[in-house]
Amino acid sequence: MFEMTTTLIGGLGIFLLGMKYMSQGLQSIAGASLKRLIGAVTNNRLLATVVGFLVTVLVQSSSVTTVMTVGFVNGGLMSLTQAIGVIMGANVGTTVTGWILVLKIGKYGLPMLGIAAFVYLFSKNERLRYVALAIMGVGMVFFGLQLMKESCKFIHEMPEFRQWFLHFQADTFLGVFQCMLVGCILTVLVQSSSATLGITISLASSGLIPFETAAALVLGENIGTTVTALLASIGTTTNARRAAYFHFLFNIGGVLWISTIFFWYVKFIPWLIDVDVTKEVVVNGEVTFPETVKAIAATHSVFNILNTLVFLPFAGNIATLLTKIVRDKPQEISHLTSLDIRILETPVLAIEQSRGEVLKMGRLCDEMVQILKRILSQDTPDPLEVEVLFQHEEELDRMQDEITSYITHLLAMDLSQEVISQGRCQLRMADEYESISDYLQRIAKFRLKLKKQGRSFDESHNDSLLEVLAMVEHQLHQVTEAYQHENRDIVDSTVHSGNEIKNKVKSLSKEHLDYLSEEKVDPYINVSYTSTLNAMRRVRDHIINLAEAMAGEK
């Protein structure tokens, strides 16, 4: 009994860890592909479904894809219709795992794990290490499955356990629903439909449960896997909750209509793939049912494909229905950024999300410079524009806090060197943009203070400040655009324009000193002018830092 329990738990643990490593390795290898796939999602529901399928095949987890999709919708980066397509594709994509488990390479799991582990530990080539990690995960999946099958052999030899399993027979509608409930609860507990599928395959291939019972368990597992997305939707926007609810409706709706034709369905599947689920094969004195394993994988695939074909034409209608049923919350509060910790499960996409937020900071700084130009050009600054400028500065402060927290969480994970480098670059850039906003606000305060005292610059001094500000604006815009288009060869031109600004500030400072020796200048005017020039020079320094941070991102 003890040996059976420990073997089953150990096998399940190794299986789950293998799925995690396989997913992590595949994500790192296919990083660029994942970015392109998510970027390809449009309102074309068929294309969105294909993307959902491919992403799930790459990350080997429909839960990760679905939770990630909920995160995208929560951040306003994906519409509900797009999310519905991706979720349907994810359900089809997860069935690939079943077919991987059909492969008769269980005995090779341990050698695969061992060889891949040596490559992972001792190779210095990062890409090769992640390929080895993925293979190591595959090896652990098969080794874990083999251990679970061995534990089922112990169960097979115990009459009391065999008698207990006879209670779970899908030979009546009540029995079918009981088996589905067991499959659902097991998936909720383990938090992985792939793991419960592995357990189901182990039980069926050992002859402990017939194919019909296994098919009912698989249907229940499809309901259980929706709980992950429902939990992920807690505390999200209304649209994100709608996406999670669709995942639940899609799976439970499919299970309900398939269950009405269940007894025909379990006869159709073996006929479709031409297998005999009752065929026994004796290997080393052990009775196995290898054809049943194929039938279980086919049951999982056909169910999700049929369900997708049924729901796909009505995706738009379902989105409309969910919008009517799940009402928007009044004055829904959201973060300033679209960052969502749910997407941290896929670091390659998470770092792309934070990159988008750093770009937003850059554009806000661009806007602040434009507003500041108008404030300096007016005798009486527009109070509304002043308020907007101050609001932007506060937003940039809070955005930096959110980005810093998000990337700090991300960098605590096991990441590729490329993602680590990008994360560090983004942390520095967020800090530089926030510093730029501080100095821009400071310049505005200098002008407002003068206005409050009833003082102002003469035309010559004001024009010279506007000239420097225009140079700073060009330099800042140039760097932000370069970051958007991933042009890292920007340092030389930024330093060149920075030198021009520096020389201009020096020249104006000298002219101002000469002017002071010739004319009597109000002390407040003098302090405000020199402080404004110094603030613009500091903005120029931070822009050069931005370019250097980008250049260091490899």
C-alpha positions in Angstrom: 0.0 0.0 0.0 2.8 2.4 1.0 4.9 1.6 -2.1 1.8 2.0 -4.3 1.0 5.5 -2.8 4.5 6.8 -2.9 5.0 5.6 -6.5 1.8 7.2 -7.6 2.6 10.5 -5.9 6.2 10.5 -7.0 5.2 9.7 -10.6 2.6 12.5 -10.6 5.1 15.0 -9.2 7.7 14.1 -11.8 5.0 14.3 -14.5 3.9 17.8 -13.4 7.5 19.0 -13.1 8.3 17.6 -16.5 5.3 19.5 -18.0 6.6 22.7 -16.4 10.2 22.2 -17.7 8.9 21.2 -21.1 6.8 24.4 -21.2 9.6 26.6 -20.0 12.1 25.2 -22.5 9.7 25.5 -25.4 8.8 29.0 -24.5 12.4 30.1 -24.5 13.2 28.4 -27.8 10.1 29.7 -29.5 10.2 33.2 -27.9 10.1 35.2 -31.2 7.4 32.9 -32.6 5.2 33.5 -29.6 5.5 37.3 -30.0 4.6 37.0 -33.7 1.6 34.7 -33.0 0.1 36.9 -30.3 0.6 39.9 -32.6 -1.2 38.1 -35.4 -4.5 37.9 -33.4 -7.2 39.9 -35.1 -11.0 39.9 -34.9 -10.9 37.1 -37.5 -12.2 34.3 -35.2 -10.7 31.5 -37.4 -7.2 33.1 -37.3 -7.5 33.7 -33.5 -8.4 30.0 -33.1 -5.3 29.0 -35.0 -3.2 31.3 -32.9 -4.6 29.8 -29.7 -3.9 26.3 -31.0 -0.3 27.1 -31.9 0.5 29.0 -28.7 -0.8 26.1 -26.6 1.3 23.6 -28.6 4.3 25.8 -27.9 3.7 26.4 -24.2 2.1 22.9 -23.7 -0.6 24.2 -21.4 -4.1 25.4 -22.3 -4.3 26.8 -18.7 -1.3 29.1 -19.4 -2.7 30.2 -22.7 -6.2 30.9 -21.2 -4.9 32.7 -18.2 -2.5 34.7 -20.4 -5.5 35.6 -22.6 -7.5 36.7 -19.6 -4.5 38.9 -18.7 -4.4 40.5 -22.2 -8.1 41.2 -22.1 -7.7 42.7 -18.6 -5.1 45.0 -19.9 -7.3 46.1 -22.9 -4.8 44.5 -25.4 -7.2 42.0 -26.7 -10.9 42.2 -27.4 -13.5 39.7 -26.1 -14.1 38.4 -29.6 -10.4 37.8 -30.1 -10.1 36.1 -26.7 -13.0 33.8 -27.5 -11.2 32.6 -30.7 -7.9 32.1 -28.8 -9.5 30.1 -26.0 -11.2 27.8 -28.5 -7.9 27.2 -30.2 -6.2 26.6 -26.8 -8.7 23.8 -26.1 -7.8 22.1 -29.3 -4.1 22.7 -28.7 -4.1 21.0 -25.4 -5.2 17.7 -27.0 -1.7 17.4 -28.6 -0.4 16.4 -25.1 -2.6 13.3 -25.2 -1.0 12.2 -28.5 2.5 12.8 -27.1 1.5 10.4 -24.3 0.4 7.8 -26.8 4.0 7.4 -28.0 5.5 4.2 -26.8 8.7 5.7 -25.4 8.0 5.4 -21.6 11.1 3.2 -21.1 13.2 5.9 -22.8 12.0 8.6 -20.4 14.8 8.1 -17.8 17.7 8.0 -20.4 16.2 11.1 -22.1 16.0 12.9 -18.8 19.6 11.9 -17.8 21.3 12.9 -21.1 19.3 16.2 -21.4 20.2 17.0 -17.7 23.9 16.7 -18.5 23.6 19.0 -21.5 21.5 21.5 -19.5 24.0 21.5 -16.6 27.3 21.7 -18.5 26.5 23.4 -21.9 27.4 27.1 -22.2 25.2 27.6 -25.3 22.0 29.2 -23.9 19.8 28.0 -26.8 21.1 24.4 -26.5 20.5 24.5 -22.7 16.8 25.4 -23.3 16.4 22.7 -25.9 17.9 20.3 -23.3 15.4 21.7 -20.7 12.5 20.9 -23.0 13.8 17.4 -23.7 14.4 16.9 -20.0 10.8 17.9 -19.4 9.6 15.3 -22.0 11.8 12.7 -20.4 10.3 13.5 -16.9 6.7 13.4 -18.4 7.3 9.9 -19.7 9.2 8.7 -16.6 6.4 10.1 -14.4 3.8 8.3 -16.6 5.7 5.1 -16.3 5.8 5.4 -12.5 2.0 6.0 -12.4 1.5 3.0 -14.6 3.6 0.9 -12.2 1.5 2.1 -9.3 -1.6 1.0 -11.2 0.0 -2.4 -11.4 0.0 -2.6 -7.6 -3.7 -1.5 -7.6 -4.5 -4.2 -10.1 -3.2 -6.8 -7.7 -5.3 -5.6 -4.8 -8.9 -7.0 -4.9 -10.3 -4.3 -2.6 -9.1 -1.5 -4.9 -10.3 -3.3 -8.0 -13.7 -3.7 -6.4 -13.7 0.1 -5.5 -13.0 1.0 -9.2 -16.0 -1.0 -10.3 -18.2 1.7 -8.7 -17.0 4.1 -11.4 -18.5 2.6 -14.5 -19.9 4.7 -17.3 -22.6 2.2 -18.3 -25.5 4.4 -17.4 -26.2 8.2 -17.7 -25.8 8.5 -13.9 -22.5 6.6 -14.1 -21.3 8.9 -16.9 -22.0 12.0 -14.8 -20.4 10.4 -11.7 -17.2 9.7 -13.7 -17.2 13.3 -15.2 -17.5 14.7 -11.6 -14.5 12.6 -10.5 -12.5 13.8 -13.5 -13.5 17.4 -12.8 -12.6 17.3 -9.1 -9.3 15.6 -9.8 -8.3 18.3 -12.4 -9.3 21.0 -9.9 -7.1 19.4 -7.2 -4.1 18.8 -9.5 -4.5 22.0 -11.5 -3.5 20.3 -14.7 -5.7 18.5 -17.2 -2.6 17.0 -18.7 -1.7 15.3 -15.4 -5.2 14.0 -14.9 -5.2 12.8 -18.5 -1.9 11.0 -17.7 -3.6 9.3 -14.6 -6.6 8.3 -16.8 -4.3 6.8 -19.4 -2.3 4.9 -16.7 -5.6 3.5 -15.2 -7.0 2.5 -18.6 -3.8 1.0 -20.1 -3.6 -1.2 -16.9 -7.1 -2.4 -17.4 -8.4 -0.9 -14.1 -11.1 1.1 -15.9 -12.7 0.4 -19.3 -12.5 2.9 -22.2 -16.0 4.2 -21.6 -15.1 5.2 -18.0 -11.9 6.8 -19.3 -13.8 8.8 -21.9 -16.2 10.1 -19.2 -13.3 11.1 -17.0 -11.7 13.0 -19.9 -15.0 15.0 -20.4 -14.9 15.9 -16.7 -11.3 17.0 -16.9 -12.4 19.5 -19.6 -14.7 21.1 -17.1 -12.1 21.0 -14.3 -9.5 22.9 -16.4 -11.8 26.0 -16.6 -11.5 26.6 -12.9 -7.9 27.9 -13.4 -9.2 30.7 -15.7 -12.1 31.5 -13.4 -9.7 31.9 -10.5 -7.4 34.1 -12.7 -10.4 36.3 -13.5 -11.0 37.3 -9.9 -10.3 41.0 -9.4 -10.0 41.7 -13.2 -11.9 43.9 -15.5 -15.4 43.0 -16.7 -14.2 42.0 -20.1 -11.5 39.7 -18.6 -14.2 38.0 -16.5 -16.4 37.6 -19.7 -13.4 35.8 -21.4 -13.1 33.4 -18.4 -16.8 32.8 -18.3 -16.7 31.9 -22.0 -14.1 29.3 -21.3 -16.3 27.7 -18.7 -19.4 27.9 -21.0 -17.5 26.5 -23.9 -16.3 23.4 -22.0 -19.4 22.8 -20.0 -21.7 23.3 -23.0 -19.6 20.9 -25.0 -19.6 18.3 -22.3 -23.4 18.6 -21.9 -24.2 18.1 -25.6 -21.6 15.3 -26.0 -23.0 13.5 -22.9 -26.4 13.3 -24.6 -24.9 11.1 -27.3 -22.2 9.6 -25.1 -22.9 5.9 -25.8 -22.8 6.5 -29.5 -19.7 8.7 -29.1 -17.7 6.0 -27.3 -18.5 3.6 -30.1 -17.7 6.2 -32.8 -14.2 7.0 -31.6 -12.7 3.4 -31.8 -14.3 3.1 -35.2 -12.9 6.4 -36.4 -9.3 5.5 -35.6 -9.8 1.8 -36.2 -8.7 0.4 -32.8 -10.1 -2.4 -30.6 -10.3 -1.0 -27.0 -10.8 -4.5 -25.6 -7.5 -5.9 -27.1 -5.1 -7.1 -24.5 -1.3 -7.3 -25.0 0.9 -9.2 -22.6 4.4 -7.6 -22.1 6.8 -9.3 -19.6 3.8 -11.0 -17.9 1.9 -7.7 -17.6 -1.5 -7.2 -19.3 -1.8 -3.8 -21.0 -4.4 -2.2 -23.3 -2.3 0.0 -25.7 -5.1 0.6 -28.2 -7.2 2.1 -25.4 -4.6 4.8 -24.9 -5.0 5.9 -28.6 -8.8 6.0 -28.2 -8.5 8.2 -25.1 -6.3 10.7 -26.9 -8.7 10.6 -29.8 -11.7 11.2 -27.4 -10.0 14.3 -26.1 -9.1 15.6 -29.6 -12.4 14.9 -31.3 -14.4 16.4 -28.4 -12.5 19.7 -28.5 -12.5 19.9 -32.4 -16.2 19.2 -32.6 -16.9 21.7 -29.8 -14.9 24.4 -31.6 -16.7 23.7 -34.9 -20.0 24.1 -33.1 -19.1 27.3 -31.2 -17.0 29.0 -33.9 -19.8 30.4 -36.1 -21.5 31.9 -33.0 -18.4 33.6 -31.4 -19.7 37.1 -32.2 -23.1 36.3 -30.8 -21.6 34.7 -27.7 -19.5 37.9 -27.1 -22.6 40.0 -27.5 -24.6 37.8 -25.1 -21.8 37.8 -22.5 -21.6 41.6 -22.7 -25.4 41.8 -21.9 -25.3 39.2 -19.1 -22.1 40.4 -17.4 -22.6 44.1 -17.0 -19.9 46.7 -16.8 -19.1 47.8 -13.2 -19.7 51.5 -12.6 -16.5 53.5 -12.4 -14.3 50.4 -12.8 -10.9 51.2 -11.4 -7.9 50.0 -13.4 -4.1 50.4 -13.2 -2.3 53.0 -15.2 -0.5 50.2 -17.0 -1.7 47.1 -18.9 0.7 45.0 -16.9 -0.8 41.8 -15.4 1.0 39.3 -13.3 -1.0 36.5 -15.0 1.2 37.0 -18.1 4.4 36.3 -16.0 3.7 32.6 -16.8 5.1 33.4 -20.3 8.2 35.6 -19.7 8.8 36.2 -23.4 5.4 37.8 -23.7 5.6 39.4 -20.2 8.8 41.3 -21.2 7.1 42.5 -24.4 4.1 43.8 -22.3 6.4 45.8 -20.1 8.3 47.1 -23.2 4.9 48.5 -24.4 4.5 50.3 -21.1 8.0 51.8 -21.2 7.0 53.1 -24.7 3.9 54.7 -23.2 6.1 56.5 -20.7 8.2 57.8 -23.6 5.2 59.1 -25.4 3.9 60.8 -22.2 7.2 62.6 -21.9 7.0 63.7 -25.5 3.5 65.1 -24.8 4.9 66.9 -21.7 7.6 68.6 -23.8 5.0 69.8 -26.3 2.7 71.1 -23.5 5.7 72.8 -21.9 6.6 74.5 -25.2 3.1 76.0 -25.3 3.3 77.1 -21.7 6.6 78.9 -22.3 5.2 80.5 -25.5 2.2 82.1 -23.7 2.2 85.2 -21.6 -0.5 83.6 -19.5 -0.2 79.8 -19.5 -3.5 77.9 -20.0 -4.5 76.5 -16.6 -5.9 73.3 -18.2 -2.6 72.6 -20.0 -0.7 73.2 -16.8 -3.0 70.7 -15.0 -2.5 68.1 -17.8 1.3 68.5 -17.5 1.2 68.0 -13.8 -1.1 65.0 -14.2 1.3 63.4 -16.7 4.1 63.8 -14.2 2.1 62.0 -11.5 1.1 59.3 -14.0 4.7 58.7 -14.9 5.7 58.4 -11.2 3.0 55.7 -10.7 3.8 53.9 -14.0 7.4 53.6 -13.0 6.3 52.1 -9.7 4.1 49.5 -11.5 6.7 48.7 -14.1 9.5 48.3 -11.5 7.3 46.0 -9.4 6.3 43.9 -12.4 9.9 43.5 -13.8 11.2 42.8 -10.4 8.8 39.9 -10.1 9.8 38.8 -13.6 13.5 38.9 -13.0 13.1 36.7 -9.9 12.1 33.8 -12.3 14.4 31.5 -14.2 14.9 33.4 -17.4 17.0 33.4 -20.6 19.8 35.9 -20.7 18.0 37.9 -23.4 14.9 38.4 -21.3 17.1 39.4 -18.2 18.9 41.9 -20.4 15.7 43.4 -21.7 14.2 43.6 -18.1 17.3 45.5 -16.8 17.1 47.8 -19.8 13.4 48.6 -19.1 14.0 49.2 -15.4 16.6 51.8 -16.3 14.6 53.4 -19.1 11.5 53.7 -16.8 13.7 55.4 -14.2 15.1 57.8 -16.8 11.7 58.7 -18.3 10.4 59.4 -14.8 13.4 61.7 -14.1 12.8 63.5 -17.3 9.2 64.2 -16.3 10.4 65.6 -13.0 12.7 68.1 -14.7 10.0 69.1 -17.2 7.6 69.8 -14.4 10.3 71.8 -12.6 10.7 74.0 -15.6 6.9 74.7 -15.7 7.0 75.5 -12.0 9.8 78.1 -12.6 7.6 79.8 -15.2 4.5 79.7 -13.0 6.3 81.1 -10.0 7.6 84.1 -12.1 4.0 84.7 -13.4 2.7 84.6 -9.8 5.2 87.3 -8.9 4.2 89.4 -11.8 7.5 88.9 -13.6 8.4 87.5 -17.1 11.4 86.9 -19.4 12.1 89.4 -22.1 11.6 88.2 -25.7 15.2 87.4 -26.3 15.6 85.2 -23.2 12.3 83.4 -23.8 13.1 82.6 -27.4 16.5 81.2 -26.4 14.8 78.9 -23.9 12.3 77.8 -26.5 15.1 77.1 -28.9 16.9 74.8 -26.4 13.6 73.1 -25.6 13.0 72.4 -29.3 16.4 70.7 -29.5 15.6 68.6 -26.4 12.2 67.7 -27.9 13.8 66.4 -31.1 16.4 64.4 -29.2 13.8 62.8 -26.9 11.4 62.0 -29.8 14.3 60.5 -31.7 15.2 58.1 -28.8 11.6 57.0 -28.2 11.1 56.3 -31.8 14.3 54.3 -31.9 13.1 52.2 -29.0 9.7 51.6 -30.7 11.5 50.4 -33.9 14.2 48.5 -31.9 16.9 50.6 -33.4 19.8 50.2 -30.9 22.3 52.1 -33.1 21.1 55.4 -31.7 23.8 56.3 -29.2 26.1 58.2 -31.6 23.4 60.4 -32.9 22.0 61.0 -29.4 25.4 61.9 -28.0 25.9 64.2 -31.0 22.6 66.1 -30.5 23.4 66.1 -26.8 26.7 67.8 -27.4 24.8 70.4 -29.5 22.4 71.1 -26.6 25.3 71.2 -24.1 27.2 73.7 -26.3 24.0 75.8 -26.8 23.4 75.9 -23.0 27.0 76.9 -22.4 26.8 79.6 -25.0 23.5 81.0 -23.6 24.9 80.9 -20.0 27.9 82.9 -21.2 25.7 85.4 -23.0 23.5 85.7 -19.9 26.6 86.5 -17.7 27.7 89.1 -20.2 24.1 90.6 -20.1 24.2 90.6 -16.3 27.4 92.8 -16.4 25.8 95.3 -18.7 22.2 95.4 -17.5 20.5 95.3 -14.1 18.5 92.0 -14.0 15.8 91.1 -11.4 17.3 88.4 -9.2 14.2 86.2 -9.6 14.5 86.4 -13.4 18.2 85.5 -13.2 17.6 82.5 -10.9 14.6 81.2 -13.0 16.5 81.6 -16.3 19.7 79.8 -15.2 17.7 77.1 -13.3 15.6 76.5 -16.5 18.7 76.1 -18.6 20.2 73.7 -16.0 17.0 71.6 -16.0 17.1 71.3 -19.8 20.7 70.2 -19.6 19.7 67.5 -17.1 16.9 66.4 -19.4 19.5 66.1 -22.1 21.7 63.9 -19.8 18.8 61.5 -19.0 18.0 61.2 -22.8 21.6 60.1 -23.4 21.2 57.6 -20.6 18.1 56.2 -22.3 20.0 55.7 -25.5 22.9 54.0 -23.6 20.4 51.7 -21.9 18.9 50.7 -25.3 22.4 50.0 -26.7 23.2 47.7 -23.7 20.0 45.6 -24.4 21.3 42.6 -26.3 
